Amino acid sequence: MQTSQRSVARNRMKVGLGRRASRAAGPAARPYLTAYLCAMLPLVTLGASETAVLRGTVTDAVIGTPAACTVTITDAEGKTVIESAAFKGGFRCDGSFEKRLPAGRTRIRVTRGFETRAETRELLLQPGAATNVAFALARSADLRRRGWFAGDSHAHMIHGERTLPVDFGFVALTARAEDLHYLSLTHAWQLSDPTPERLDAELARRSTSACVLTWNVEAPKNYYKGDAGRCLGHCWSVGLRGRTAAGDDVIPLLLRASAADYQSDKPTFANFESHSLLHAQGGAVFYTHPLRWWTGPWGGQGGYPRQEKMRVSNMAVELPLDTLLGPTYDGLDVFTSGGEDGTNDKAFALWSLLLNHGYRVAATGSSDACFDRPGGAVPGSARTYTFLGKAPFSLAAVAHATAAGRTFATSGPLLLAAVDQLPPGSALPADGKEHVLQIEAWSSGKDPSGLRQVEIFRNGQPFRSETINPPQAAWRTNLVLRETEAAWYCVRVSGGPQGGRAVSGAFFFDPTPHRPPPAASCRVRVRIADATDGHPLDAALTEIFDVASTPRDGARHPVAGGQGTLDIPGTVRLRAEAPGYAPLTLSPVYDCPALVEAITRLEDHDLLDWETYERTRTLLSTIDLTFNLKACAR
């Protein structure tokens, strides 16, 4: 009893010192000290005679080496043991752990991503004693050996709240524990003055051959004039180079082209202008949570009044425009995180709509994990698997194959689908002959309830469905398909209530070789006038490309008498020049009030209605643009 009282007294003294240190350190350090004090609380309330020591080791069942994993311990008091408020589902482990816990019945669950079977033990910890426990984790499926690589390219090291401390070591351990082959961290980073070279060096030190850490910028992440109710859409990318051909740092270029919350005075860039920059850097770009919105408080900054109940949007309202003009993006998330079933169902419907109109964009998944937010450090809760086959792994290869649609997206189950042994994204002849659809599926290693349903979709509509009863951990079948007309197929599998879903990329059947829809052009009626008295000016208009990086001149159009009509690519800007006047550059899209109003006011149901796309096409054909030029000072 005496020992227990001394232990409590010592820990009370530590808490007192921590409080004094917190006051001395100031607000910036307090989140870090708070995390330390939280870790001390179990020792404050329990003496050594009332606790037990639990030591654990976790290894790979095949090769016997330590295995990074997630350990969830429910102690004798029913509490989950955590090490950071950023992750409340337990703690990450590099293959060994030691915890002092309340004596009594204790439950331990060890998980490692979706391919590894979870292991669970129940132990009776004896007061004052040490207990050793060993886990050997086995895979239910080893998809890397079959050429499939899992990654998450939408994870925020620092989302902006900065409510919790985070470092690169914690992020790296998390990625390994979730069995991700690559994890791309978006801005911001726990690094002063980040440059591509400094980020590459920092992340390379923590990467392994089994888990590569890289970086990207969640770009475009664009609110029209900083209005969170008029989000143009958020995207993630993979595989981009950090420097342009001219040596410019891509990070500030992409951030310059995106307007964040409340940045009402920031010049507007179109998302497709950032897409062009990302592609020029070798990257592939994908819209995320394209139909997410909610109602909540917003405003009070950037000239916007405070509203307690406003429709706040993460929606990809520019997507209809970007689709018609290209598409200027490579795909979209059919899953974003594991807990947005309704929004994810709409995203699947959006993907189907685009495929049905000839736009063969990829199906992807990402987590939107936020390491500096309580409970947010869960990358890979939705992830993309990309098929590289026998090609060696590289981020450039992942970017290319993902853009080509050789994917499946998942929030839990594993799904390999092939037609005639070809991966998703493949096109086959609609020749009426037999083609074999092969399906292999496994429930997530975290889901003991097993697979419940397999669905096959044709042109986005249910084609065949099978309920798996009783549910199974693994399932496979072959199905003969015969097509004589244009069609596409995909497969979806579902686990238990918490088991998630997986969706394969599409397989296409073409009676003749596929030709993508031509990119829409803009028909622009231009007026060029003196800004002071409005008289028309003879001028020239030059098409400007690559606005987000290094602008370059394209075609030049003379305009006599101050008026004319041009047919131009919708992705360019126009620079007007007249002798004696300062040049002026305008965007046919975002300097056209009618088009801006139509695009930025779209709602989720509009994105799922093809009539929205046709109305947008009509607006692109009737753009009015006025250049009011200011005379140069003499």
Secondary structure as GFF3:
##gff-version 3
##sequence-region A 1 634
A	DSSP	alpha_helix	2	25	.	.	.	ID=ss1
A	DSSP	three_ten_helix	27	29	.	.	.	ID=ss2
A	DSSP	alpha_helix	30	45	.	.	.	ID=ss3
A	DSSP	three_ten_helix	48	50	.	.	.	ID=ss4
A	DSSP	beta_strand	51	60	.	.	.	ID=ss5
A	DSSP	beta_strand	69	74	.	.	.	ID=ss6
A	DSSP	beta_strand	91	93	.	.	.	ID=ss7
A	DSSP	beta_strand	96	102	.	.	.	ID=ss8
A	DSSP	beta_strand	104	111	.	.	.	ID=ss9
A	DSSP	beta_strand	119	125	.	.	.	ID=ss10
A	DSSP	beta_strand	130	137	.	.	.	ID=ss11
A	DSSP	three_ten_helix	144	146	.	.	.	ID=ss12
A	DSSP	beta_strand	148	156	.	.	.	ID=ss13
A	DSSP	alpha_helix	168	177	.	.	.	ID=ss14
A	DSSP	beta_strand	182	186	.	.	.	ID=ss15
A	DSSP	alpha_helix	196	204	.	.	.	ID=ss16
A	DSSP	beta_strand	212	215	.	.	.	ID=ss17
A	DSSP	beta_strand	221	223	.	.	.	ID=ss18
A	DSSP	three_ten_helix	224	226	.	.	.	ID=ss19
A	DSSP	beta_strand	231	238	.	.	.	ID=ss20
A	DSSP	alpha_helix	250	256	.	.	.	ID=ss21
A	DSSP	alpha_helix	271	280	.	.	.	ID=ss22
A	DSSP	beta_strand	284	287	.	.	.	ID=ss23
A	DSSP	beta_strand	293	298	.	.	.	ID=ss24
A	DSSP	beta_strand	307	313	.	.	.	ID=ss25
A	DSSP	alpha_helix	319	324	.	.	.	ID=ss26
A	DSSP	beta_strand	331	336	.	.	.	ID=ss27
A	DSSP	alpha_helix	341	356	.	.	.	ID=ss28
A	DSSP	beta_strand	362	366	.	.	.	ID=ss29
A	DSSP	beta_strand	369	370	.	.	.	ID=ss30
A	DSSP	beta_strand	383	387	.	.	.	ID=ss31
A	DSSP	alpha_helix	395	403	.	.	.	ID=ss32
A	DSSP	beta_strand	407	410	.	.	.	ID=ss33
A	DSSP	beta_strand	414	419	.	.	.	ID=ss34
A	DSSP	beta_strand	427	429	.	.	.	ID=ss35
A	DSSP	beta_strand	435	442	.	.	.	ID=ss36
A	DSSP	beta_strand	451	458	.	.	.	ID=ss37
A	DSSP	beta_strand	461	472	.	.	.	ID=ss38
A	DSSP	beta_strand	474	481	.	.	.	ID=ss39
A	DSSP	beta_strand	487	494	.	.	.	ID=ss40
A	DSSP	beta_strand	501	504	.	.	.	ID=ss41
A	DSSP	beta_strand	507	510	.	.	.	ID=ss42
A	DSSP	beta_strand	521	530	.	.	.	ID=ss43
A	DSSP	beta_strand	539	545	.	.	.	ID=ss44
A	DSSP	beta_strand	552	559	.	.	.	ID=ss45
A	DSSP	three_ten_helix	560	562	.	.	.	ID=ss46
A	DSSP	beta_strand	563	569	.	.	.	ID=ss47
A	DSSP	beta_strand	573	577	.	.	.	ID=ss48
A	DSSP	beta_strand	584	586	.	.	.	ID=ss49
A	DSSP	alpha_helix	593	600	.	.	.	ID=ss50
A	DSSP	alpha_helix	604	607	.	.	.	ID=ss51
A	DSSP	alpha_helix	610	620	.	.	.	ID=ss52
A	DSSP	beta_strand	623	629	.	.	.	ID=ss53
###
